[in-house]
Amino acid sequence: MRIIGNILWFIFGGGMSALAWVLAAILMAISVIGLPWVRASLTLAKFSLLPFGARLVDRRDLKGQTDIGTGPFGLIGNIIWFVLGGWYLALIHLAFGCFWTLTIIGIPFGVAHFRLMRASIFPIGKAVVAAETAYRL
């Protein structure tokens, strides 16, 4: 079921969403000022490409130690991300999530958008893992 969900997600906009995140990461890398947020954009691209069967977890929980994205610099980066566009991205995913949940068939896609909404608010210091791995953490 996970494979079918990911294929349908890709066809109905997930592929374009992931491509947009990759493009955003490239533009941030070119600008040099956006370098701290490139990894977060690529993480969201990966999560946006195949959201069924994947979970977004804190890297501190995954690795058992802090790194630059999970410490104080990650917090500052997340605050800047939120102020400059994280809230806007979350509203977009909220709108799409509400749209998809209007029908019974679209509920899984709406739930995926709600998970992307949560992820797009504070993405720095996160990693995408298989759902089975996330439940073991």
Buried (B, 14 or more C-beta within 10 A) or exposed (E): EEEEBBEBBBEEBBEEBBEBBBEBBBEBBEEEEBEBBBBBBBBBBBBBBBBBEBBBBBBBEBEEEBEEBBEEBBBEBBEBBBEEEBEEBBEBBBEBBEEBBEEEEBEBBBBBBBBBBEBBBBBBBBBBBEEEBBEEE
